[in-house]
Amino acid sequence: MRLSEQEIFEKLKKILIDKFEIKEDKITLDAHLYRDLGLDSIDAVDLAIRVQDLTGKRIERDDFHDVRTVGDIVKAAHALFNE
């Protein structure tokens, strides 16, 4: 199953709202995970696991090494989906 970046963004937004209690209006592609959304390192690990569940693919540390924004996650997840 392939998903577009927009479809991944929508699924990621739902995860951020439901699991991390982030207000929808704060979630943009440019939103910084730590500064803008208030996630910490434990939240980042939890989010990576949820993205792994979403893609059905194992995430390697290097896959998310440079992830800083919601858009970065969308691009990384999209790449995993389309391997």
Wavefront OBJ file of the C-alpha trace (Angstrom):
o trace
v 0.000 0.000 0.000
v 1.380 3.386 -0.979
v 0.396 6.633 0.655
v 0.958 10.156 -0.580
v 2.755 12.682 1.607
v -0.615 14.381 2.233
v -2.173 11.095 3.407
v 0.793 10.482 5.702
v 0.504 14.026 7.065
v -3.177 13.469 7.876
v -2.432 10.197 9.681
v 0.483 11.772 11.538
v -1.678 14.727 12.535
v -4.258 12.333 14.016
v -1.510 10.578 16.013
v -0.195 13.898 17.336
v -3.696 15.013 18.335
v -4.885 11.713 19.826
v -1.739 10.421 21.498
v 0.199 13.580 22.341
v -2.761 15.932 22.906
v -1.409 18.581 20.554
v -3.888 21.116 19.213
v -4.581 20.670 15.524
v -3.840 24.293 14.627
v -0.242 23.868 15.882
v 0.441 20.941 13.551
v 1.914 22.180 10.300
v 4.630 20.763 8.090
v 6.996 23.453 9.399
v 6.200 22.814 13.085
v 9.350 21.901 15.027
v 8.768 18.803 17.139
v 10.501 20.119 20.230
v 10.128 23.899 20.094
v 6.661 24.205 18.564
v 4.944 20.994 19.650
v 6.646 20.478 23.002
v 7.737 16.894 22.395
v 10.691 15.559 24.356
v 13.094 12.725 23.553
v 10.797 10.072 25.044
v 7.898 11.413 22.963
v 10.127 11.288 19.876
v 10.846 7.599 20.466
v 7.133 6.912 20.964
v 6.353 8.835 17.780
v 8.975 6.867 15.826
v 7.360 3.617 17.030
v 3.955 4.863 15.922
v 5.341 5.801 12.495
v 6.908 2.348 12.312
v 3.490 0.836 13.041
v 1.949 3.108 10.399
v 4.434 2.138 7.689
v 4.818 -1.482 8.718
v 8.567 -1.101 8.239
v 11.357 -1.167 10.766
v 12.825 2.262 11.333
v 16.573 2.468 11.583
v 18.192 5.153 13.693
v 19.602 6.830 10.569
v 16.099 7.098 9.059
v 15.124 9.657 11.694
v 18.532 11.118 12.517
v 17.824 14.510 10.910
v 14.113 14.707 11.721
v 13.240 18.023 13.331
v 9.855 19.027 11.901
v 6.538 17.407 11.099
v 7.460 17.732 7.415
v 10.685 15.819 8.048
v 8.679 12.945 9.530
v 6.280 12.973 6.584
v 9.172 12.751 4.111
v 10.922 9.991 6.085
v 7.688 7.969 6.410
v 6.933 8.492 2.716
v 10.379 7.148 1.825
v 9.764 4.092 4.031
v 6.370 3.460 2.429
v 7.830 3.618 -1.038
v 10.958 1.460 -0.555
l 1 2 3 4 5 6 7 8 9 10 11 12 13 14 15 16 17 18 19 20 21 22 23 24 25 26 27 28 29 30 31 32 33 34 35 36 37 38 39 40 41 42 43 44 45 46 47 48 49 50 51 52 53 54 55 56 57 58 59 60 61 62 63 64 65 66 67 68 69 70 71 72 73 74 75 76 77 78 79 80 81 82 83
